[in-house]
């Protein structure tokens, strides 16, 4: 499994504020990719790309409200 954590400069967070943050990406040997983005204000976004090509995304604002949750089927 490989994992990368990077910090990023201020960009628009899901709440609309300009925030710095951290992006964590990991990939297993079978191709599962998980990305988690955490903003300084507490907003978060998650994205999982599964082995079959399907994708799950979720965006949560700093108050804990789910703004977006979607599942996209692979081929």
C-alpha positions as CSV (number, residue, x, y, z in Angstrom):
1,X,0.0,0.0,0.0
2,X,1.3,3.5,-0.9
3,X,0.2,6.6,0.9
4,X,0.9,10.3,0.3
5,X,0.0,13.3,2.5
6,X,0.4,16.8,1.1
7,X,-0.5,20.2,2.5
8,X,-2.1,22.7,0.1
9,X,-2.5,26.5,0.0
10,X,-5.7,28.3,0.6
11,X,-8.5,27.2,-1.7
12,X,-12.3,27.2,-1.6
13,X,-13.5,24.7,1.1
14,X,-17.0,23.2,0.7
15,X,-18.4,25.9,3.1
16,X,-17.2,28.6,0.6
17,X,-14.4,29.9,2.8
18,X,-10.8,30.1,1.6
19,X,-8.9,27.6,3.7
20,X,-5.6,25.7,3.7
21,X,-5.6,22.0,4.3
22,X,-4.2,18.5,3.9
23,X,-4.8,15.9,1.2
24,X,-4.1,12.2,1.9
25,X,-4.1,9.6,-0.9
26,X,-3.5,5.9,-0.5
27,X,-3.6,3.1,-3.0
28,X,-3.6,-0.7,-2.3
29,X,-2.0,-3.3,-4.5
30,X,-5.3,-4.2,-6.2
31,X,-6.1,-0.7,-7.3
32,X,-8.3,0.7,-4.5
33,X,-7.6,4.5,-4.3
34,X,-8.8,6.5,-1.3
35,X,-8.5,10.3,-1.2
36,X,-9.3,12.4,1.9
37,X,-9.1,16.2,2.0
38,X,-9.4,18.0,5.3
39,X,-9.6,21.8,5.4
40,X,-8.5,24.0,8.3
41,X,-12.1,25.0,9.0
42,X,-13.1,21.3,9.5
43,X,-14.8,20.6,6.1
44,X,-13.9,17.3,4.6
45,X,-14.2,15.4,1.4
46,X,-13.7,11.7,0.7
47,X,-13.4,9.8,-2.6
48,X,-12.9,6.1,-3.0
49,X,-12.3,4.5,-6.3
50,X,-12.9,0.7,-6.1
51,X,-11.3,-2.1,-8.0
52,X,-14.4,-2.5,-10.3
53,X,-14.2,1.2,-11.4
54,X,-17.1,2.4,-9.1
55,X,-16.6,5.6,-7.1
56,X,-18.0,6.8,-3.8
57,X,-17.8,10.5,-3.0
58,X,-18.8,12.4,0.1
59,X,-18.4,16.1,1.1
60,X,-19.1,17.2,4.6
61,X,-19.0,20.9,5.8
62,X,-17.4,21.9,9.1
63,X,-20.7,21.7,10.9
64,X,-21.0,18.0,10.0
65,X,-23.7,18.5,7.3
66,X,-23.3,16.1,4.3
67,X,-23.3,18.4,1.3
68,X,-22.8,15.6,-1.4
69,X,-22.9,11.9,-1.3
70,X,-22.9,9.9,-4.5
71,X,-22.1,6.5,-5.8
72,X,-21.0,6.1,-9.5
73,X,-21.0,2.6,-11.0
74,X,-18.0,1.3,-12.9
75,X,-18.1,-0.3,-16.3
